[in-house]
Amino acid sequence: MEYDYIIVGAGSAGCVLAARLSENPANRVLLLEAGGRDRHPLIHMPAGLARLATMTSVNWSYYTQPEPELNNRELYWPRGKVLGGSSSINAMCYCRGHARDYDSWAESGCAGWHWDAVKPWFMHSEDQQRGASELHGVGGELKVQDLRYHSPLSERFIEAGVQAGYARTDDFNGPRQRGFGLYQVTQDNGRRCSTAYAFLRPALERPNLTLLTRARVQSIRLENGIARGVVATVKGRQQSFEAGETVLAGGAINSPQLLMLSGIGRPDDLRLAGIEPLHEMAGVGQNLQDHLDICTLVGIKGKQSYDHINEFMAGLRYLLTRGGPGSSNVAEAGAFVASDLAQDDRPDIQLHFVPALLDDHGRNRMEGYGMTIHACNLRPTSRGEIRLSTDNPDQAPLIFARYMSTEFDRRMMVECARLGRRIFEQEAFADCRSQEIFPGAQHQDYEALLEFVRRKAETIYHPVGTCKMGSDDLAVVDPQLRVHGIDGLRVCDASIIPSLVSGNTNAPTIMIAERCAAWMLENSKSRQSVPPAAA
Ligand SMILES: Cc1cc2nc3c(=O)[nH]c(=O)nc-3n(C[C@H](O)[C@H](O)[C@H](O)COP(=O)(O)OP(=O)(O)OC[C@H]3O[C@@H](n4cnc5c(N)ncnc54)[C@H](O)[C@@H]3O)c2cc1C
């Protein structure tokens, strides 16, 4: 079967690509997604996210290899395996990161990715509920809205931040990122606004867009350095698809896996996995970066948190009004803070406040009532990698996150733990907080807190960098996301991010897909999508 474009993966990036590329009726576009349709109601009711993180029907549910600096624990890494990908299971916080993040991409060899160049593309996708402004767009597919409901405890968290000496902000994507405030969310009037909902669903009306779900791509068809299409298992049957151009949008774990399965990577590593090397490329799977996160948990005196909430009543209220706790993204409030270790004027710690006790991604259901502050190191210096142990495409790749392998990252994580505790100690929580559960009173000095971090730190779900963009030895794609040395192949998802942004990664991934689609359309004969004037 022949197409102009094949897109592998209908996640945050893949759905945007499919929508944009199919705007031109002359383009025949095939979108292949390993997961199923996004029919489960918990995907669409925001508070359902607490369950999605562990639901294997919509989740790849990966684990890292034993992490040497985290007591050899194998950390749980949820990733979306369903239409919308991780945007169908994520916490919906809308954050772009800091302008300087993108300037540093450009300085590192990614020409054309400085803030002034990427800003119009964030705005292009956006439909900002508060209206258009210098930094926000309206009329785009992605609804960016204020929460319809948040807990009074989230207000206390913001107040506590102010009492601790930090600014209050009502927009983390405004002129100043730093401060304490409520997150804006990717929601459409209380309903999750995944990229499947926002971009793909309307585009599926078009006859030139074909979507196959339960279609797992196994390898790229390479002929003399040209990508000709893919081989996939569709509902259990192996099929071959041909295209003028193939785009991998399988995410930061699966895109490098697919390249390696297709013989693209480090020859020695490929041979070890039983794969014949076809194209040597040192950077495939390297440069893995993620936001490591540590939670501070305290109990509360009353029962006003979301713990043990009456799910039936919350669900009913949500069905009737699209409001109440069911419409909450749970991580309602947050902060961007510059610690004493900050190396420039950017915040280096991000907080997510959860008005409930949250341990181990919600897998450890705790007794009692309480609150959680997540704190993560925004710009880690540790680097991990993705490798293959076998040539079997159905086998999960090996994830070596190598968290905290630098002294700087260890010190940052202790700063994170200290900050969470300091916020809970403020007057704003004085009349409602009870005992500290984690880290616990016995963990006070640096060594004790580091020991606590080693025992409890987890991912906050932002792996990137494994097919990085650039022109150095580890770069896999060029600044237009074309795989170096191979014709007809691009990678477009969070894996191309060269260095982590200072914030959550969904909006940046959507921006990346917008740009990639525009370049692809520019290169195709008849151009339809008009890029924003300022870009
Ligand atoms: C639990 C969780 C919470 C998060 N919270 C937030 C948040 O609040 N805000 C935020 O901005 N970011 C958040 N993120 C991160 C953000 O959602 C991701 O960075 C982003 O979705 C990544 O987009 P992607 O396109 O790279 O990959 P994905 O969205 O993961 O998409 C990859 C898609 O490709 C498919 N696929 C993979 N391999 C194959 C194959 N071989 N064949 C066919 N299909 C394949 C997958 O099934 C998936 O659908 C969160 C992530 C998680 C997991």
The ligand as an SDF file (V2000), in Angstrom:
LIG
                    3D

 53 58  0  0  0  0  0  0  0  0999 V2000
    1.7530   10.0530   33.4190 C   0  0  0  0  0  0  0  0  0  0  0  0
    2.2830   11.2220   32.6080 C   0  0  0  0  0  0  0  0  0  0  0  0
    2.0180   12.5160   33.0400 C   0  0  0  0  0  0  0  0  0  0  0  0
    2.4980   13.6040   32.2890 C   0  0  0  0  0  0  0  0  0  0  0  0
    2.1040   14.8780   32.6390 N   0  0  0  0  0  0  0  0  0  0  0  0
    2.3810   15.8980   31.7950 C   0  0  0  0  0  0  0  0  0  0  0  0
    1.8100   17.1800   32.0020 C   0  0  0  0  0  0  0  0  0  0  0  0
    1.0380   17.4110   32.9310 O   0  0  0  0  0  0  0  0  0  0  0  0
    2.1140   18.1700   31.1260 N   0  0  0  0  0  0  0  0  0  0  0  0
    2.9630   17.9630   30.0680 C   0  0  0  0  0  0  0  0  0  0  0  0
    3.2370   18.9150   29.3290 O   0  0  0  0  0  0  0  0  0  0  0  0
    3.5370   16.7590   29.8730 N   0  0  0  0  0  0  0  0  0  0  0  0
    3.2280   15.7170   30.6680 C   0  0  0  0  0  0  0  0  0  0  0  0
    3.7240   14.4790   30.4080 N   0  0  0  0  0  0  0  0  0  0  0  0
    4.6930   14.3210   29.3100 C   0  0  0  0  0  0  0  0  0  0  0  0
    4.0710   14.4300   27.9210 C   0  0  0  0  0  0  0  0  0  0  0  0
    2.7760   13.8770   27.9050 O   0  0  0  0  0  0  0  0  0  0  0  0
    4.9860   13.7220   26.9200 C   0  0  0  0  0  0  0  0  0  0  0  0
    6.2610   14.3290   26.9430 O   0  0  0  0  0  0  0  0  0  0  0  0
    4.4750   13.7920   25.4990 C   0  0  0  0  0  0  0  0  0  0  0  0
    3.1630   13.2880   25.4300 O   0  0  0  0  0  0  0  0  0  0  0  0
    5.4050   12.9910   24.5830 C   0  0  0  0  0  0  0  0  0  0  0  0
    4.8920   13.0040   23.2850 O   0  0  0  0  0  0  0  0  0  0  0  0
    5.4860   12.0510   22.1590 P   0  0  0  0  0  0  0  0  0  0  0  0
    4.7470   12.3760   20.9220 O   0  0  0  0  0  0  0  0  0  0  0  0
    6.9530   12.1590   22.1660 O   0  0  0  0  0  0  0  0  0  0  0  0
    5.1670   10.5620   22.6360 O   0  0  0  0  0  0  0  0  0  0  0  0
    3.7850    9.8990   23.0140 P   0  0  0  0  0  0  0  0  0  0  0  0
    2.7370   10.9180   23.2400 O   0  0  0  0  0  0  0  0  0  0  0  0
    4.0570    8.9520   24.1220 O   0  0  0  0  0  0  0  0  0  0  0  0
    3.3560    9.1280   21.6980 O   0  0  0  0  0  0  0  0  0  0  0  0
    3.9990    8.0150   21.1460 C   0  0  0  0  0  0  0  0  0  0  0  0
    2.9300    7.1580   20.4510 C   0  0  0  0  0  0  0  0  0  0  0  0
    3.5500    6.2480   19.5850 O   0  0  0  0  0  0  0  0  0  0  0  0
    2.9670    4.9720   19.7390 C   0  0  0  0  0  0  0  0  0  0  0  0
    3.9720    3.9980   19.3510 N   0  0  0  0  0  0  0  0  0  0  0  0
    5.1500    3.7500   19.9520 C   0  0  0  0  0  0  0  0  0  0  0  0
    5.8270    2.7930   19.2990 N   0  0  0  0  0  0  0  0  0  0  0  0
    5.0680    2.4360   18.2410 C   0  0  0  0  0  0  0  0  0  0  0  0
    5.2280    1.4880   17.1940 C   0  0  0  0  0  0  0  0  0  0  0  0
    6.3120    0.7290   17.1110 N   0  0  0  0  0  0  0  0  0  0  0  0
    4.2360    1.3690   16.2670 N   0  0  0  0  0  0  0  0  0  0  0  0
    3.1300    2.1560   16.3260 C   0  0  0  0  0  0  0  0  0  0  0  0
    2.9220    3.0500   17.3270 N   0  0  0  0  0  0  0  0  0  0  0  0
    3.8870    3.1980   18.2660 C   0  0  0  0  0  0  0  0  0  0  0  0
    2.6100    4.9360   21.2110 C   0  0  0  0  0  0  0  0  0  0  0  0
    1.6580    3.9380   21.5060 O   0  0  0  0  0  0  0  0  0  0  0  0
    2.1100    6.3490   21.4490 C   0  0  0  0  0  0  0  0  0  0  0  0
    0.7420    6.4660   21.1510 O   0  0  0  0  0  0  0  0  0  0  0  0
    3.2820   13.3750   31.1250 C   0  0  0  0  0  0  0  0  0  0  0  0
    3.5450   12.0700   30.7030 C   0  0  0  0  0  0  0  0  0  0  0  0
    3.0500   10.9970   31.4230 C   0  0  0  0  0  0  0  0  0  0  0  0
    3.3300    9.6040   30.9430 C   0  0  0  0  0  0  0  0  0  0  0  0
  1  2  1  0
  2  3  1  0
  2 52  2  0
  3  4  2  0
  4  5  1  0
  4 50  1  0
  5  6  2  0
  6  7  1  0
  6 13  1  0
  7  8  2  0
  7  9  1  0
  9 10  1  0
 10 11  2  0
 10 12  1  0
 12 13  2  0
 13 14  1  0
 14 15  1  0
 14 50  1  0
 15 16  1  0
 16 17  1  0
 16 18  1  0
 18 19  1  0
 18 20  1  0
 20 21  1  0
 20 22  1  0
 22 23  1  0
 23 24  1  0
 24 25  2  0
 24 26  1  0
 24 27  1  0
 27 28  1  0
 28 29  2  0
 28 30  1  0
 28 31  1  0
 31 32  1  0
 32 33  1  0
 33 34  1  0
 33 48  1  0
 34 35  1  0
 35 36  1  0
 35 46  1  0
 36 37  1  0
 36 45  1  0
 37 38  2  0
 38 39  1  0
 39 40  1  0
 39 45  2  0
 40 41  1  0
 40 42  2  0
 42 43  1  0
 43 44  2  0
 44 45  1  0
 46 47  1  0
 46 48  1  0
 48 49  1  0
 50 51  2  0
 51 52  1  0
 52 53  1  0
M  END
$$$$
